[in-house]
């Protein structure tokens, strides 16, 4: 590398950050999502029967996680600023790992509710904290690519995690425990171990990175400081009013759009294993626990590949509203069709289309609010959007469970999921249209 060539220094610095930090933070996110959704594997594999849960109670247990998560999300992010990302992200992992471990011995419905709420409390701030941490290391030019790589951990959690969870469940009787309890134990331990490693492995900011050369550190620090000054300048020019952002109709449109996308994500994540378990009654088939785990993983591998390709296209073209609207519309149409198919293979094929649609829309969604918000308004507006979206994490499992108990099948719940995703598609097109009209007015004014 030519130490005097800025372009060479930039490539080298970004490559080192990509290899040193992104895989490790993605691993943290992998464990995070696995622990968050482990209840979906436990439910149809003994937990629902052992604890005497109805579908509505299971949905409430899955969703109550998000109440504690939402309440403490902003305080957790403030603490991250105070104590540093390395210490705070490590703390979050260890404490959620301890709570996740306690699920091994849960013995009642109320105990399950309590532990799910506490899991949300201890995980609060991890996802936005991880996004913020990576953003502190990567200039805006490279950020979409880095965040797309980070997002890949979410679908890959199910691709890898579902068969691993199934293997743990099949260890039924080990230590005198039911298989679903062994699964909770097995997915909790990595959170504690990786949390401890994170304390020593992560570096808070580029200026402290001994694994970068002096030239690479200087380039990263100066580039990021330059961007911070530009943001501060925008805020002082009146573009960063947080109160105005919170009252903005456009911000609320983004929030409702994100709600619909997250509704689809968590309805699928928490109930797909249960729906697959119902194939035996619906189609007269039989799968063992490991086969069910593999079937659960099937939709998410194509989803990971599609996410990467769709995000790369969005990066090249510049993210447009149709990058969110098209996959949302496909998801809205496909998800209610999944349970109308005549065989397990056809149902999984349609569910795969839905998973691809959801994961294509989500990473690209976050590119749009930043075009309309800056300075303090961006912080307030994005926090509001994320909070409203996470409410869907509570609402989706609960409504899905209640609707299933009322109707006796998952057809009505999946129609509701389709309606939510259709709402997101319509809002994405509406926002795209208003931004186009605003651009045309600006051109005419000049």
Order of alpha helices (4+ residues) and beta strands (2+ residues): alpha-alpha-alpha-alpha-alpha-alpha-alpha-alpha-alpha-alpha-alpha-alpha-alpha-alpha-alpha-alpha-alpha-alpha
